[in-house]
Amino acid sequence: MPAKAPSLYPSQSRLLCALGLRLREARLRRRFTVTQVAQRASVSRPTLNKVEQGDATVTMGTYLRVLVVLGLEKNLDLLAADDPVGRRLQDAELGVPRRAPKRKTGSAPATPVEGDAP
């Protein structure tokens, strides 16, 4: 039974389709056939066709295996490497001083008595 495609916004679908197209173009520039890339990535030809179409049902691991075959896996390191929004949120949180918990008043701390277990 084929996997059910996750619901994507149109902009997300366009991103996946563009990724698939770029992977196809990279394969063609290297003069690899669909069969060669599919075998090297340990996927079927129809699955590789889905990757090149930007199908959302294909797993991230399959996309990664295709990137490795094409020698493009290092590009994955660039994703989310620069996160200005996250950095600003993190910096904003650093500016908030944290208070120590309030001490209970009125009772002195208990002193251990000989023979008591620690």
Phi and psi restraints in degrees (value plus and minus 20) as a CYANA .aco file:
   2 PRO   PHI     -87.0   -47.0
   2 PRO   PSI     129.9   169.9
   3 ALA   PHI     -89.2   -49.2
   3 ALA   PSI     128.1   168.1
   4 LYS   PHI    -103.0   -63.0
   4 LYS   PSI     109.6   149.6
   5 ALA   PHI     -87.4   -47.4
   5 ALA   PSI     113.9   153.9
   6 PRO   PHI     -87.7   -47.7
   6 PRO   PSI     132.8   172.8
   7 SER   PHI     -92.6   -52.6
   7 SER   PSI     104.5   144.5
   8 LEU   PHI    -143.8  -103.8
   8 LEU   PSI     129.6   169.6
   9 TYR   PHI     -92.0   -52.0
   9 TYR   PSI     136.3   176.3
  10 PRO   PHI     -76.5   -36.5
  10 PRO   PSI     -57.6   -17.6
  11 SER   PHI     -85.4   -45.4
  11 SER   PSI     -55.1   -15.1
  12 GLN   PHI     -89.9   -49.9
  12 GLN   PSI     -59.6   -19.6
  13 SER   PHI     -82.4   -42.4
  13 SER   PSI     -60.4   -20.4
  14 ARG   PHI     -83.9   -43.9
  14 ARG   PSI     -58.4   -18.4
  15 LEU   PHI     -82.5   -42.5
  15 LEU   PSI     -64.9   -24.9
  16 LEU   PHI     -85.5   -45.5
  16 LEU   PSI     -60.7   -20.7
  17 CYS   PHI     -83.4   -43.4
  17 CYS   PSI     -60.4   -20.4
  18 ALA   PHI     -86.0   -46.0
  18 ALA   PSI     -58.8   -18.8
  19 LEU   PHI     -82.4   -42.4
  19 LEU   PSI     -66.7   -26.7
  20 GLY   PHI     -78.7   -38.7
  20 GLY   PSI     -62.2   -22.2
  21 LEU   PHI     -84.2   -44.2
  21 LEU   PSI     -62.5   -22.5
  22 ARG   PHI     -84.0   -44.0
  22 ARG   PSI     -57.8   -17.8
  23 LEU   PHI     -85.7   -45.7
  23 LEU   PSI     -60.4   -20.4
  24 ARG   PHI     -82.9   -42.9
  24 ARG   PSI     -65.8   -25.8
  25 GLU   PHI     -82.9   -42.9
  25 GLU   PSI     -57.5   -17.5
  26 ALA   PHI     -84.9   -44.9
  26 ALA   PSI     -60.1   -20.1
  27 ARG   PHI     -82.9   -42.9
  27 ARG   PSI     -64.6   -24.6
  28 LEU   PHI     -87.1   -47.1
  28 LEU   PSI     -58.4   -18.4
  29 ARG   PHI     -81.7   -41.7
  29 ARG   PSI     -52.7   -12.7
  30 ARG   PHI    -104.3   -64.3
  30 ARG   PSI     -24.1    15.9
  31 ARG   PHI      40.0    80.0
  31 ARG   PSI      18.1    58.1
  32 PHE   PHI    -113.7   -73.7
  32 PHE   PSI     122.5   162.5
  33 THR   PHI    -105.4   -65.4
  33 THR   PSI     145.0   185.0
  34 VAL   PHI     -79.4   -39.4
  34 VAL   PSI     -61.4   -21.4
  35 THR   PHI     -82.6   -42.6
  35 THR   PSI     -63.6   -23.6
  36 GLN   PHI     -81.8   -41.8
  36 GLN   PSI     -68.2   -28.2
  37 VAL   PHI     -86.8   -46.8
  37 VAL   PSI     -60.9   -20.9
  38 ALA   PHI     -81.0   -41.0
  38 ALA   PSI     -64.8   -24.8
  39 GLN   PHI     -84.3   -44.3
  39 GLN   PSI     -65.7   -25.7
  40 ARG   PHI     -86.8   -46.8
  40 ARG   PSI     -50.4   -10.4
  41 ALA   PHI    -109.1   -69.1
  41 ALA   PSI     -22.6    17.4
  42 SER   PHI      38.7    78.7
  42 SER   PSI      24.2    64.2
  43 VAL   PHI    -150.8  -110.8
  43 VAL   PSI     145.8   185.8
  44 SER   PHI    -100.9   -60.9
  44 SER   PSI     142.9   182.9
  45 ARG   PHI     -81.6   -41.6
  45 ARG   PSI     -63.4   -23.4
  46 PRO   PHI     -80.9   -40.9
  46 PRO   PSI     -54.6   -14.6
  47 THR   PHI     -87.4   -47.4
  47 THR   PSI     -61.5   -21.5
  48 LEU   PHI     -83.5   -43.5
  48 LEU   PSI     -58.0   -18.0
  49 ASN   PHI     -80.8   -40.8
  49 ASN   PSI     -59.2   -19.2
  50 LYS   PHI     -84.4   -44.4
  50 LYS   PSI     -60.3   -20.3
  51 VAL   PHI     -79.2   -39.2
  51 VAL   PSI     -66.3   -26.3
  52 GLU   PHI     -91.1   -51.1
  52 GLU   PSI     -34.5     5.5
  53 GLN   PHI    -115.1   -75.1
  53 GLN   PSI     -25.5    14.5
  54 GLY   PHI      55.3    95.3
  54 GLY   PSI      14.1    54.1
  55 ASP   PHI     -87.9   -47.9
  55 ASP   PSI     109.6   149.6
  56 ALA   PHI     -95.5   -55.5
  56 ALA   PSI     -32.5     7.5
  57 THR   PHI    -101.8   -61.8
  57 THR   PSI     -33.3     6.7
  58 VAL   PHI     -96.3   -56.3
  58 VAL   PSI     117.7   157.7
  59 THR   PHI     -92.4   -52.4
  59 THR   PSI     137.2   177.2
  60 MET   PHI     -81.6   -41.6
  60 MET   PSI     -54.9   -14.9
  61 GLY   PHI     -81.9   -41.9
  61 GLY   PSI     -57.0   -17.0
  62 THR   PHI     -87.5   -47.5
  62 THR   PSI     -63.7   -23.7
  63 TYR   PHI     -78.8   -38.8
  63 TYR   PSI     -61.4   -21.4
  64 LEU   PHI     -83.5   -43.5
  64 LEU   PSI     -62.9   -22.9
  65 ARG   PHI     -82.1   -42.1
  65 ARG   PSI     -57.9   -17.9
  66 VAL   PHI     -87.5   -47.5
  66 VAL   PSI     -61.4   -21.4
  67 LEU   PHI     -79.6   -39.6
  67 LEU   PSI     -59.8   -19.8
  68 VAL   PHI     -84.2   -44.2
  68 VAL   PSI     -65.2   -25.2
  69 VAL   PHI     -79.8   -39.8
  69 VAL   PSI     -57.1   -17.1
  70 LEU   PHI    -105.0   -65.0
  70 LEU   PSI     -23.7    16.3
  71 GLY   PHI      55.1    95.1
  71 GLY   PSI       5.6    45.6
  72 LEU   PHI    -131.6   -91.6
  72 LEU   PSI      -8.5    31.5
  73 GLU   PHI     -84.9   -44.9
  73 GLU   PSI     -45.7    -5.7
  74 LYS   PHI     -87.5   -47.5
  74 LYS   PSI     -42.7    -2.7
  75 ASN   PHI     -83.6   -43.6
  75 ASN   PSI     -43.6    -3.6
  76 LEU   PHI     -85.3   -45.3
  76 LEU   PSI     -48.3    -8.3
  77 ASP   PHI     -84.4   -44.4
  77 ASP   PSI     -42.7    -2.7
  78 LEU   PHI     -98.5   -58.5
  78 LEU   PSI     -39.8     0.2
  79 LEU   PHI     -87.1   -47.1
  79 LEU   PSI     107.6   147.6
  80 ALA   PHI      39.3    79.3
  80 ALA   PSI      -1.9    38.1
  81 ALA   PHI     -88.7   -48.7
  81 ALA   PSI     -61.0   -21.0
  82 ASP   PHI    -123.9   -83.9
  82 ASP   PSI      93.9   133.9
  83 ASP   PHI    -146.6  -106.6
  83 ASP   PSI      56.2    96.2
  84 PRO   PHI     -82.7   -42.7
  84 PRO   PSI     -57.4   -17.4
  85 VAL   PHI     -85.9   -45.9
  85 VAL   PSI     -66.3   -26.3
  86 GLY   PHI     -82.1   -42.1
  86 GLY   PSI     -59.0   -19.0
  87 ARG   PHI     -84.2   -44.2
  87 ARG   PSI     -61.9   -21.9
  88 ARG   PHI     -84.1   -44.1
  88 ARG   PSI     -60.8   -20.8
  89 LEU   PHI     -84.0   -44.0
  89 LEU   PSI     -61.5   -21.5
  90 GLN   PHI     -84.5   -44.5
  90 GLN   PSI     -63.7   -23.7
  91 ASP   PHI     -85.0   -45.0
  91 ASP   PSI     -57.8   -17.8
  92 ALA   PHI     -84.0   -44.0
  92 ALA   PSI     -55.7   -15.7
  93 GLU   PHI     -92.2   -52.2
  93 GLU   PSI     -50.5   -10.5
  94 LEU   PHI     -87.0   -47.0
  94 LEU   PSI     -47.5    -7.5
  95 GLY   PHI     -95.2   -55.2
  95 GLY   PSI     -32.0     8.0
  96 VAL   PHI    -106.1   -66.1
  96 VAL   PSI      93.5   133.5
  97 PRO   PHI     -91.1   -51.1
  97 PRO   PSI     123.6   163.6
  98 ARG   PHI    -123.0   -83.0
  98 ARG   PSI     117.7   157.7
  99 ARG   PHI    -113.4   -73.4
  99 ARG   PSI     128.7   168.7
 100 ALA   PHI     -92.6   -52.6
 100 ALA   PSI     132.8   172.8
 101 PRO   PHI     -84.5   -44.5
 101 PRO   PSI     127.4   167.4
 102 LYS   PHI     -88.3   -48.3
 102 LYS   PSI     122.0   162.0
 103 ARG   PHI    -105.1   -65.1
 103 ARG   PSI     126.5   166.5
 104 LYS   PHI     -97.5   -57.5
 104 LYS   PSI     114.4   154.4
 105 THR   PHI    -127.8   -87.8
 105 THR   PSI     137.8   177.8
 106 GLY   PHI      82.1   122.1
 106 GLY   PSI     -39.3     0.7
 107 SER   PHI    -150.1  -110.1
 107 SER   PSI     115.6   155.6
 108 ALA   PHI    -100.3   -60.3
 108 ALA   PSI     130.5   170.5
 109 PRO   PHI     -82.9   -42.9
 109 PRO   PSI     121.6   161.6
 110 ALA   PHI     -90.6   -50.6
 110 ALA   PSI     116.9   156.9
 111 THR   PHI    -119.7   -79.7
 111 THR   PSI     118.5   158.5
 112 PRO   PHI     -85.6   -45.6
 112 PRO   PSI     122.6   162.6
 113 VAL   PHI    -121.6   -81.6
 113 VAL   PSI     125.4   165.4
 114 GLU   PHI     -75.3   -35.3
 114 GLU   PSI     117.2   157.2
 115 GLY   PHI      73.7   113.7
 115 GLY   PSI     -34.4     5.6
 116 ASP   PHI     -97.2   -57.2
 116 ASP   PSI     122.7   162.7
 117 ALA   PHI     -97.0   -57.0
 117 ALA   PSI     120.9   160.9
